[in-house]
């Protein structure tokens, strides 16, 4: 199994409902370091999983839909907490859609898996992983 990982970052605002979240129930900001790992059993004719430049552009485009936004105001997160886990899945689903549409190049339809990790800090992060 081969993999390629690209990294970007995302700055958002949000709040949570529920006592379990303590002071995070109030509106607050978060800056995530976002890692997107794309997996494939074999390499394409050029010897790569996908073009790293295209993967970087796709991830940047997906993150741009959330960047500098209050997630509480977006319909995608209406009625639920936009936890790190939920946001990781949202990113993974969008990148998976882009991969299946060919946005990552010819070989993107041969991808077998994706893993998205959002790092809240140097000591806390959450991931979502799925097959493609």
NULUM-56579 format. One record per atom (N, C-alpha, C): residue number from 1; residue in three letters; atom name; x, y, z. Coordinates in steps of 0.02 Angstrom, whole numbers, plus 50000, padded with zeros to 5 digits. Layout:
// residues N
+-----+------+------+-------+-------+-------+
: pos : code : site :    c1 :    c2 :    c3 :
+-----+------+------+-------+-------+-------+
: NUM :  Ala :   CA :     X :     Y :     Z :
...
+-----+------+------+-------+-------+-------+
//
This chain:
// residues 132
+-----+------+------+-------+-------+-------+
: pos : code : site :    c1 :    c2 :    c3 :
+-----+------+------+-------+-------+-------+
:   1 :  Unk :    N : 50043 : 49941 : 50000 :
:   1 :  Unk :   CA : 50000 : 50000 : 50000 :
:   1 :  Unk :    C : 50045 : 50062 : 50000 :
:   2 :  Unk :    N : 50031 : 50108 : 49955 :
:   2 :  Unk :   CA : 50066 : 50171 : 49950 :
:   2 :  Unk :    C : 50021 : 50227 : 49976 :
:   3 :  Unk :    N : 50052 : 50281 : 49999 :
:   3 :  Unk :   CA : 50012 : 50338 : 50021 :
:   3 :  Unk :    C : 50050 : 50403 : 50008 :
:   4 :  Unk :    N : 50011 : 50455 : 49999 :
:   4 :  Unk :   CA : 50036 : 50523 : 49993 :
:   4 :  Unk :    C : 49998 : 50564 : 50044 :
:   5 :  Unk :    N : 50033 : 50609 : 50079 :
:   5 :  Unk :   CA : 50001 : 50652 : 50127 :
:   5 :  Unk :    C : 50017 : 50724 : 50110 :
:   6 :  Unk :    N : 49964 : 50766 : 50110 :
:   6 :  Unk :   CA : 49973 : 50838 : 50101 :
:   6 :  Unk :    C : 49946 : 50872 : 50163 :
:   7 :  Unk :    N : 49973 : 50931 : 50176 :
:   7 :  Unk :   CA : 49956 : 50968 : 50237 :
:   7 :  Unk :    C : 49937 : 51039 : 50220 :
:   8 :  Unk :    N : 49887 : 51065 : 50257 :
:   8 :  Unk :   CA : 49868 : 51135 : 50253 :
:   8 :  Unk :    C : 49843 : 51154 : 50323 :
:   9 :  Unk :    N : 49812 : 51211 : 50328 :
:   9 :  Unk :   CA : 49785 : 51231 : 50393 :
:   9 :  Unk :    C : 49717 : 51263 : 50382 :
:  10 :  Unk :    N : 49680 : 51269 : 50436 :
:  10 :  Unk :   CA : 49612 : 51295 : 50434 :
:  10 :  Unk :    C : 49597 : 51333 : 50498 :
:  11 :  Unk :    N : 49571 : 51394 : 50490 :
:  11 :  Unk :   CA : 49551 : 51435 : 50547 :
:  11 :  Unk :    C : 49475 : 51444 : 50544 :
:  12 :  Unk :    N : 49441 : 51426 : 50600 :
:  12 :  Unk :   CA : 49368 : 51430 : 50603 :
:  12 :  Unk :    C : 49347 : 51458 : 50671 :
:  13 :  Unk :    N : 49283 : 51472 : 50676 :
:  13 :  Unk :   CA : 49252 : 51487 : 50740 :
:  13 :  Unk :    C : 49192 : 51440 : 50748 :
:  14 :  Unk :    N : 49176 : 51424 : 50810 :
:  14 :  Unk :   CA : 49117 : 51382 : 50823 :
:  14 :  Unk :    C : 49104 : 51380 : 50899 :
:  15 :  Unk :    N : 49048 : 51351 : 50917 :
:  15 :  Unk :   CA : 49031 : 51339 : 50987 :
:  15 :  Unk :    C : 48999 : 51270 : 50991 :
:  16 :  Unk :    N : 48994 : 51244 : 51052 :
:  16 :  Unk :   CA : 48966 : 51178 : 51061 :
:  16 :  Unk :    C : 48907 : 51181 : 51110 :
:  17 :  Unk :    N : 48862 : 51134 : 51103 :
:  17 :  Unk :   CA : 48807 : 51126 : 51149 :
:  17 :  Unk :    C : 48821 : 51064 : 51192 :
:  18 :  Unk :    N : 48811 : 51071 : 51257 :
:  18 :  Unk :   CA : 48820 : 51015 : 51302 :
:  18 :  Unk :    C : 48871 : 51030 : 51356 :
:  19 :  Unk :    N : 48853 : 51011 : 51417 :
:  19 :  Unk :   CA : 48896 : 51024 : 51475 :
:  19 :  Unk :    C : 48965 : 50992 : 51468 :
:  20 :  Unk :    N : 48970 : 50937 : 51431 :
:  20 :  Unk :   CA : 49034 : 50903 : 51423 :
:  20 :  Unk :    C : 49087 : 50949 : 51393 :
:  21 :  Unk :    N : 49066 : 51001 : 51358 :
:  21 :  Unk :   CA : 49112 : 51046 : 51324 :
:  21 :  Unk :    C : 49135 : 51105 : 51367 :
:  22 :  Unk :    N : 49107 : 51112 : 51427 :
:  22 :  Unk :   CA : 49130 : 51165 : 51473 :
:  22 :  Unk :    C : 49131 : 51233 : 51439 :
:  23 :  Unk :    N : 49187 : 51269 : 51445 :
:  23 :  Unk :   CA : 49191 : 51337 : 51417 :
:  23 :  Unk :    C : 49187 : 51339 : 51341 :
:  24 :  Unk :    N : 49198 : 51283 : 51308 :
:  24 :  Unk :   CA : 49193 : 51282 : 51234 :
:  24 :  Unk :    C : 49121 : 51288 : 51210 :
:  25 :  Unk :    N : 49073 : 51292 : 51257 :
:  25 :  Unk :   CA : 49005 : 51305 : 51238 :
:  25 :  Unk :    C : 48997 : 51377 : 51212 :
:  26 :  Unk :    N : 49044 : 51420 : 51232 :
:  26 :  Unk :   CA : 49044 : 51488 : 51207 :
:  26 :  Unk :    C : 49080 : 51489 : 51139 :
:  27 :  Unk :    N : 49064 : 51540 : 51100 :
:  27 :  Unk :   CA : 49097 : 51548 : 51035 :
:  27 :  Unk :    C : 49172 : 51555 : 51046 :
:  28 :  Unk :    N : 49210 : 51516 : 51008 :
:  28 :  Unk :   CA : 49283 : 51518 : 51012 :
:  28 :  Unk :    C : 49313 : 51501 : 50945 :
:  29 :  Unk :    N : 49376 : 51515 : 50937 :
:  29 :  Unk :   CA : 49411 : 51500 : 50875 :
:  29 :  Unk :    C : 49452 : 51437 : 50881 :
:  30 :  Unk :    N : 49467 : 51408 : 50824 :
:  30 :  Unk :   CA : 49511 : 51350 : 50821 :
:  30 :  Unk :    C : 49553 : 51355 : 50758 :
:  31 :  Unk :    N : 49615 : 51338 : 50764 :
:  31 :  Unk :   CA : 49660 : 51333 : 50707 :
:  31 :  Unk :    C : 49683 : 51260 : 50703 :
:  32 :  Unk :    N : 49667 : 51228 : 50648 :
:  32 :  Unk :   CA : 49686 : 51158 : 50638 :
:  32 :  Unk :    C : 49742 : 51153 : 50587 :
:  33 :  Unk :    N : 49789 : 51108 : 50601 :
:  33 :  Unk :   CA : 49835 : 51084 : 50550 :
:  33 :  Unk :    C : 49800 : 51023 : 50521 :
:  34 :  Unk :    N : 49791 : 51023 : 50455 :
:  34 :  Unk :   CA : 49751 : 50971 : 50422 :
:  34 :  Unk :    C : 49797 : 50928 : 50378 :
:  35 :  Unk :    N : 49798 : 50863 : 50393 :
:  35 :  Unk :   CA : 49835 : 50814 : 50353 :
:  35 :  Unk :    C : 49785 : 50771 : 50315 :
:  36 :  Unk :    N : 49794 : 50766 : 50250 :
:  36 :  Unk :   CA : 49752 : 50722 : 50209 :
:  36 :  Unk :    C : 49798 : 50670 : 50178 :
:  37 :  Unk :    N : 49785 : 50607 : 50195 :
:  37 :  Unk :   CA : 49824 : 50551 : 50169 :
:  37 :  Unk :    C : 49782 : 50513 : 50119 :
:  38 :  Unk :    N : 49809 : 50503 : 50060 :
:  38 :  Unk :   CA : 49775 : 50467 : 50006 :
:  38 :  Unk :    C : 49813 : 50401 : 49994 :
:  39 :  Unk :    N : 49776 : 50346 : 49989 :
:  39 :  Unk :   CA : 49807 : 50280 : 49984 :
:  39 :  Unk :    C : 49788 : 50245 : 49919 :
:  40 :  Unk :    N : 49835 : 50203 : 49897 :
:  40 :  Unk :   CA : 49825 : 50166 : 49835 :
:  40 :  Unk :    C : 49868 : 50103 : 49837 :
:  41 :  Unk :    N : 49842 : 50049 : 49810 :
:  41 :  Unk :   CA : 49879 : 49986 : 49811 :
:  41 :  Unk :    C : 49942 : 49989 : 49767 :
:  42 :  Unk :    N : 49937 : 50019 : 49709 :
:  42 :  Unk :   CA : 49993 : 50024 : 49664 :
:  42 :  Unk :    C : 50003 : 50095 : 49641 :
:  43 :  Unk :    N : 50056 : 50106 : 49605 :
:  43 :  Unk :   CA : 50071 : 50173 : 49579 :
:  43 :  Unk :    C : 50046 : 50179 : 49507 :
:  44 :  Unk :    N : 50036 : 50240 : 49485 :
:  44 :  Unk :   CA : 50015 : 50251 : 49415 :
:  44 :  Unk :    C : 50075 : 50245 : 49369 :
:  45 :  Unk :    N : 50065 : 50255 : 49305 :
:  45 :  Unk :   CA : 50118 : 50248 : 49255 :
:  45 :  Unk :    C : 50176 : 50295 : 49267 :
:  46 :  Unk :    N : 50164 : 50350 : 49302 :
:  46 :  Unk :   CA : 50217 : 50398 : 49317 :
:  46 :  Unk :    C : 50253 : 50382 : 49382 :
:  47 :  Unk :    N : 50229 : 50331 : 49417 :
:  47 :  Unk :   CA : 50261 : 50311 : 49479 :
:  47 :  Unk :    C : 50239 : 50349 : 49541 :
:  48 :  Unk :    N : 50177 : 50375 : 49539 :
:  48 :  Unk :   CA : 50151 : 50413 : 49597 :
:  48 :  Unk :    C : 50082 : 50387 : 49617 :
:  49 :  Unk :    N : 50062 : 50403 : 49678 :
:  49 :  Unk :   CA : 49994 : 50388 : 49701 :
:  49 :  Unk :    C : 49946 : 50436 : 49666 :
:  50 :  Unk :    N : 49957 : 50501 : 49676 :
:  50 :  Unk :   CA : 49923 : 50555 : 49641 :
:  50 :  Unk :    C : 49973 : 50612 : 49636 :
:  51 :  Unk :    N : 49958 : 50660 : 49594 :
:  51 :  Unk :   CA : 50000 : 50719 : 49589 :
:  51 :  Unk :    C : 49993 : 50759 : 49653 :
:  52 :  Unk :    N : 50049 : 50770 : 49688 :
:  52 :  Unk :   CA : 50047 : 50805 : 49752 :
:  52 :  Unk :    C : 50023 : 50877 : 49744 :
:  53 :  Unk :    N : 50042 : 50909 : 49689 :
:  53 :  Unk :   CA : 50019 : 50977 : 49677 :
:  53 :  Unk :    C : 49944 : 50981 : 49670 :
:  54 :  Unk :    N : 49916 : 50934 : 49632 :
:  54 :  Unk :   CA : 49842 : 50934 : 49624 :
:  54 :  Unk :    C : 49808 : 50917 : 49690 :
:  55 :  Unk :    N : 49836 : 50871 : 49728 :
:  55 :  Unk :   CA : 49807 : 50854 : 49793 :
:  55 :  Unk :    C : 49807 : 50915 : 49839 :
:  56 :  Unk :    N : 49861 : 50952 : 49838 :
:  56 :  Unk :   CA : 49866 : 51013 : 49879 :
:  56 :  Unk :    C : 49813 : 51063 : 49859 :
:  57 :  Unk :    N : 49804 : 51072 : 49794 :
:  57 :  Unk :   CA : 49753 : 51120 : 49770 :
:  57 :  Unk :    C : 49682 : 51098 : 49790 :
:  58 :  Unk :    N : 49668 : 51034 : 49784 :
:  58 :  Unk :   CA : 49602 : 51008 : 49802 :
:  58 :  Unk :    C : 49589 : 51018 : 49876 :
:  59 :  Unk :    N : 49637 : 51000 : 49918 :
:  59 :  Unk :   CA : 49629 : 51008 : 49990 :
:  59 :  Unk :    C : 49619 : 51082 : 50007 :
:  60 :  Unk :    N : 49659 : 51125 : 49978 :
:  60 :  Unk :   CA : 49652 : 51198 : 49990 :
:  60 :  Unk :    C : 49582 : 51222 : 49971 :
:  61 :  Unk :    N : 49557 : 51198 : 49915 :
:  61 :  Unk :   CA : 49490 : 51217 : 49893 :
:  61 :  Unk :    C : 49436 : 51194 : 49941 :
:  62 :  Unk :    N : 49442 : 51132 : 49964 :
:  62 :  Unk :   CA : 49392 : 51105 : 50012 :
:  62 :  Unk :    C : 49395 : 51145 : 50077 :
:  63 :  Unk :    N : 49454 : 51156 : 50103 :
:  63 :  Unk :   CA : 49461 : 51194 : 50166 :
:  63 :  Unk :    C : 49437 : 51266 : 50158 :
:  64 :  Unk :    N : 49445 : 51293 : 50098 :
:  64 :  Unk :   CA : 49423 : 51362 : 50086 :
:  64 :  Unk :    C : 49349 : 51372 : 50096 :
:  65 :  Unk :    N : 49310 : 51319 : 50091 :
:  65 :  Unk :   CA : 49238 : 51325 : 50103 :
:  65 :  Unk :    C : 49222 : 51338 : 50177 :
:  66 :  Unk :    N : 49269 : 51322 : 50221 :
:  66 :  Unk :   CA : 49258 : 51331 : 50293 :
:  66 :  Unk :    C : 49301 : 51386 : 50323 :
:  67 :  Unk :    N : 49355 : 51405 : 50289 :
:  67 :  Unk :   CA : 49405 : 51450 : 50318 :
:  67 :  Unk :    C : 49375 : 51517 : 50338 :
:  68 :  Unk :    N : 49394 : 51538 : 50398 :
:  68 :  Unk :   CA : 49373 : 51603 : 50426 :
:  68 :  Unk :    C : 49298 : 51609 : 50431 :
:  69 :  Unk :    N : 49263 : 51554 : 50441 :
:  69 :  Unk :   CA : 49190 : 51554 : 50447 :
:  69 :  Unk :    C : 49171 : 51530 : 50517 :
:  70 :  Unk :    N : 49112 : 51550 : 50538 :
:  70 :  Unk :   CA : 49083 : 51525 : 50599 :
:  70 :  Unk :    C : 49042 : 51463 : 50579 :
:  71 :  Unk :    N : 49065 : 51404 : 50598 :
:  71 :  Unk :   CA : 49032 : 51343 : 50577 :
:  71 :  Unk :    C : 48961 : 51337 : 50604 :
:  72 :  Unk :    N : 48946 : 51373 : 50658 :
:  72 :  Unk :   CA : 48878 : 51372 : 50685 :
:  72 :  Unk :    C : 48828 : 51401 : 50634 :
:  73 :  Unk :    N : 48852 : 51441 : 50588 :
:  73 :  Unk :   CA : 48808 : 51474 : 50540 :
:  73 :  Unk :    C : 48801 : 51436 : 50474 :
:  74 :  Unk :    N : 48837 : 51381 : 50466 :
:  74 :  Unk :   CA : 48836 : 51344 : 50403 :
:  74 :  Unk :    C : 48785 : 51287 : 50405 :
:  75 :  Unk :    N : 48746 : 51279 : 50351 :
:  75 :  Unk :   CA : 48696 : 51226 : 50350 :
:  75 :  Unk :    C : 48726 : 51156 : 50358 :
:  76 :  Unk :    N : 48788 : 51147 : 50337 :
:  76 :  Unk :   CA : 48820 : 51081 : 50342 :
:  76 :  Unk :    C : 48825 : 51056 : 50414 :
:  77 :  Unk :    N : 48827 : 51103 : 50461 :
:  77 :  Unk :   CA : 48835 : 51085 : 50531 :
:  77 :  Unk :    C : 48774 : 51102 : 50574 :
:  78 :  Unk :    N : 48720 : 51120 : 50541 :
:  78 :  Unk :   CA : 48659 : 51139 : 50577 :
:  78 :  Unk :    C : 48635 : 51081 : 50621 :
:  79 :  Unk :    N : 48619 : 51097 : 50683 :
:  79 :  Unk :   CA : 48590 : 51047 : 50727 :
:  79 :  Unk :    C : 48639 : 50998 : 50757 :
:  80 :  Unk :    N : 48704 : 51008 : 50747 :
:  80 :  Unk :   CA : 48753 : 50964 : 50778 :
:  80 :  Unk :    C : 48817 : 51002 : 50795 :
:  81 :  Unk :    N : 48854 : 50976 : 50841 :
:  81 :  Unk :   CA : 48916 : 51006 : 50860 :
:  81 :  Unk :    C : 48969 : 50995 : 50806 :
:  82 :  Unk :    N : 49004 : 51047 : 50789 :
:  82 :  Unk :   CA : 49057 : 51041 : 50738 :
:  82 :  Unk :    C : 49122 : 51023 : 50773 :
:  83 :  Unk :    N : 49123 : 50964 : 50804 :
:  83 :  Unk :   CA : 49182 : 50940 : 50838 :
:  83 :  Unk :    C : 49238 : 50927 : 50788 :
:  84 :  Unk :    N : 49298 : 50918 : 50813 :
:  84 :  Unk :   CA : 49354 : 50903 : 50770 :
:  84 :  Unk :    C : 49341 : 50840 : 50729 :
:  85 :  Unk :    N : 49310 : 50790 : 50761 :
:  85 :  Unk :   CA : 49294 : 50728 : 50726 :
:  85 :  Unk :    C : 49245 : 50739 : 50668 :
:  86 :  Unk :    N : 49193 : 50779 : 50681 :
:  86 :  Unk :   CA : 49143 : 50793 : 50630 :
:  86 :  Unk :    C : 49173 : 50833 : 50573 :
:  87 :  Unk :    N : 49215 : 50881 : 50588 :
:  87 :  Unk :   CA : 49247 : 50921 : 50535 :
:  87 :  Unk :    C : 49295 : 50877 : 50495 :
:  88 :  Unk :    N : 49331 : 50832 : 50528 :
:  88 :  Unk :   CA : 49376 : 50787 : 50491 :
:  88 :  Unk :    C : 49337 : 50744 : 50441 :
:  89 :  Unk :    N : 49279 : 50719 : 50462 :
:  89 :  Unk :   CA : 49238 : 50680 : 50416 :
:  89 :  Unk :    C : 49213 : 50723 : 50358 :
:  90 :  Unk :    N : 49191 : 50784 : 50373 :
:  90 :  Unk :   CA : 49166 : 50829 : 50321 :
:  90 :  Unk :    C : 49221 : 50840 : 50269 :
:  91 :  Unk :    N : 49282 : 50853 : 50290 :
:  91 :  Unk :   CA : 49338 : 50863 : 50244 :
:  91 :  Unk :    C : 49350 : 50799 : 50203 :
:  92 :  Unk :    N : 49352 : 50742 : 50236 :
:  92 :  Unk :   CA : 49364 : 50679 : 50201 :
:  92 :  Unk :    C : 49312 : 50665 : 50148 :
:  93 :  Unk :    N : 49249 : 50677 : 50164 :
:  93 :  Unk :   CA : 49195 : 50665 : 50115 :
:  93 :  Unk :    C : 49203 : 50710 : 50054 :
:  94 :  Unk :    N : 49221 : 50773 : 50065 :
:  94 :  Unk :   CA : 49229 : 50819 : 50008 :
:  94 :  Unk :    C : 49289 : 50801 : 49965 :
:  95 :  Unk :    N : 49345 : 50784 : 49997 :
:  95 :  Unk :   CA : 49404 : 50765 : 49959 :
:  95 :  Unk :    C : 49391 : 50699 : 49922 :
:  96 :  Unk :    N : 49355 : 50653 : 49953 :
:  96 :  Unk :   CA : 49338 : 50590 : 49919 :
:  96 :  Unk :    C : 49296 : 50603 : 49857 :
:  97 :  Unk :    N : 49248 : 50649 : 49863 :
:  97 :  Unk :   CA : 49207 : 50667 : 49806 :
:  97 :  Unk :    C : 49250 : 50695 : 49749 :
:  98 :  Unk :    N : 49296 : 50740 : 49767 :
:  98 :  Unk :   CA : 49340 : 50769 : 49717 :
:  98 :  Unk :    C : 49383 : 50716 : 49684 :
:  99 :  Unk :    N : 49408 : 50669 : 49724 :
:  99 :  Unk :   CA : 49449 : 50614 : 49696 :
:  99 :  Unk :    C : 49409 : 50573 : 49647 :
: 100 :  Unk :    N : 49349 : 50555 : 49665 :
: 100 :  Unk :   CA : 49307 : 50514 : 49621 :
: 100 :  Unk :    C : 49287 : 50551 : 49557 :
: 101 :  Unk :    N : 49285 : 50616 : 49560 :
: 101 :  Unk :   CA : 49268 : 50655 : 49500 :
: 101 :  Unk :    C : 49328 : 50666 : 49454 :
: 102 :  Unk :    N : 49387 : 50644 : 49476 :
: 102 :  Unk :   CA : 49447 : 50650 : 49435 :
: 102 :  Unk :    C : 49488 : 50712 : 49447 :
: 103 :  Unk :    N : 49470 : 50752 : 49498 :
: 103 :  Unk :   CA : 49505 : 50815 : 49511 :
: 103 :  Unk :    C : 49578 : 50805 : 49531 :
: 104 :  Unk :    N : 49595 : 50744 : 49553 :
: 104 :  Unk :   CA : 49665 : 50731 : 49572 :
: 104 :  Unk :    C : 49705 : 50700 : 49515 :
: 105 :  Unk :    N : 49676 : 50698 : 49457 :
: 105 :  Unk :   CA : 49711 : 50670 : 49399 :
: 105 :  Unk :    C : 49684 : 50602 : 49380 :
: 106 :  Unk :    N : 49712 : 50575 : 49328 :
: 106 :  Unk :   CA : 49689 : 50512 : 49298 :
: 106 :  Unk :    C : 49688 : 50456 : 49350 :
: 107 :  Unk :    N : 49740 : 50451 : 49391 :
: 107 :  Unk :   CA : 49744 : 50396 : 49438 :
: 107 :  Unk :    C : 49701 : 50403 : 49500 :
: 108 :  Unk :    N : 49667 : 50458 : 49507 :
: 108 :  Unk :   CA : 49628 : 50468 : 49569 :
: 108 :  Unk :    C : 49572 : 50418 : 49577 :
: 109 :  Unk :    N : 49548 : 50390 : 49522 :
: 109 :  Unk :   CA : 49494 : 50340 : 49528 :
: 109 :  Unk :    C : 49521 : 50273 : 49554 :
: 110 :  Unk :    N : 49588 : 50265 : 49557 :
: 110 :  Unk :   CA : 49618 : 50204 : 49583 :
: 110 :  Unk :    C : 49634 : 50208 : 49658 :
: 111 :  Unk :    N : 49619 : 50264 : 49689 :
: 111 :  Unk :   CA : 49632 : 50271 : 49760 :
: 111 :  Unk :    C : 49588 : 50222 : 49799 :
: 112 :  Unk :    N : 49616 : 50195 : 49853 :
: 112 :  Unk :   CA : 49579 : 50146 : 49893 :
: 112 :  Unk :    C : 49558 : 50172 : 49961 :
: 113 :  Unk :    N : 49589 : 50227 : 49984 :
: 113 :  Unk :   CA : 49571 : 50252 : 50050 :
: 113 :  Unk :    C : 49594 : 50323 : 50061 :
: 114 :  Unk :    N : 49564 : 50354 : 50111 :
: 114 :  Unk :   CA : 49581 : 50422 : 50131 :
: 114 :  Unk :    C : 49579 : 50426 : 50207 :
: 115 :  Unk :    N : 49625 : 50464 : 50235 :
: 115 :  Unk :   CA : 49625 : 50477 : 50306 :
: 115 :  Unk :    C : 49637 : 50552 : 50316 :
: 116 :  Unk :    N : 49594 : 50584 : 50354 :
: 116 :  Unk :   CA : 49600 : 50656 : 50368 :
: 116 :  Unk :    C : 49611 : 50664 : 50443 :
: 117 :  Unk :    N : 49664 : 50700 : 50461 :
: 117 :  Unk :   CA : 49679 : 50714 : 50531 :
: 117 :  Unk :    C : 49680 : 50789 : 50541 :
: 118 :  Unk :    N : 49642 : 50812 : 50591 :
: 118 :  Unk :   CA : 49642 : 50882 : 50611 :
: 118 :  Unk :    C : 49677 : 50887 : 50678 :
: 119 :  Unk :    N : 49731 : 50925 : 50679 :
: 119 :  Unk :   CA : 49770 : 50934 : 50741 :
: 119 :  Unk :    C : 49751 : 51000 : 50773 :
: 120 :  Unk :    N : 49723 : 50996 : 50833 :
: 120 :  Unk :   CA : 49704 : 51056 : 50870 :
: 120 :  Unk :    C : 49764 : 51088 : 50903 :
: 121 :  Unk :    N : 49812 : 51046 : 50922 :
: 121 :  Unk :   CA : 49873 : 51069 : 50955 :
: 121 :  Unk :    C : 49925 : 51015 : 50948 :
: 122 :  Unk :    N : 49982 : 51024 : 50981 :
: 122 :  Unk :   CA : 50035 : 50974 : 50978 :
: 122 :  Unk :    C : 50019 : 50912 : 51020 :
: 123 :  Unk :    N : 49964 : 50916 : 51059 :
: 123 :  Unk :   CA : 49946 : 50859 : 51102 :
: 123 :  Unk :    C : 49877 : 50831 : 51090 :
: 124 :  Unk :    N : 49838 : 50860 : 51043 :
: 124 :  Unk :   CA : 49769 : 50837 : 51033 :
: 124 :  Unk :    C : 49751 : 50840 : 50959 :
: 125 :  Unk :    N : 49723 : 50784 : 50934 :
: 125 :  Unk :   CA : 49700 : 50782 : 50865 :
: 125 :  Unk :    C : 49648 : 50727 : 50858 :
: 126 :  Unk :    N : 49612 : 50730 : 50802 :
: 126 :  Unk :   CA : 49561 : 50680 : 50786 :
: 126 :  Unk :    C : 49565 : 50665 : 50711 :
: 127 :  Unk :    N : 49546 : 50604 : 50694 :
: 127 :  Unk :   CA : 49549 : 50582 : 50624 :
: 127 :  Unk :    C : 49484 : 50549 : 50603 :
: 128 :  Unk :    N : 49475 : 50548 : 50537 :
: 128 :  Unk :   CA : 49422 : 50509 : 50507 :
: 128 :  Unk :    C : 49452 : 50473 : 50447 :
: 129 :  Unk :    N : 49437 : 50409 : 50441 :
: 129 :  Unk :   CA : 49465 : 50368 : 50387 :
: 129 :  Unk :    C : 49410 : 50329 : 50353 :
: 130 :  Unk :    N : 49415 : 50323 : 50287 :
: 130 :  Unk :   CA : 49365 : 50285 : 50250 :
: 130 :  Unk :    C : 49396 : 50255 : 50187 :
: 131 :  Unk :    N : 49363 : 50205 : 50162 :
: 131 :  Unk :   CA : 49382 : 50175 : 50098 :
: 131 :  Unk :    C : 49355 : 50217 : 50042 :
: 132 :  Unk :    N : 49387 : 50213 : 49985 :
: 132 :  Unk :   CA : 49364 : 50248 : 49925 :
: 132 :  Unk :    C : 49344 : 50196 : 49873 :
+-----+------+------+-------+-------+-------+
//
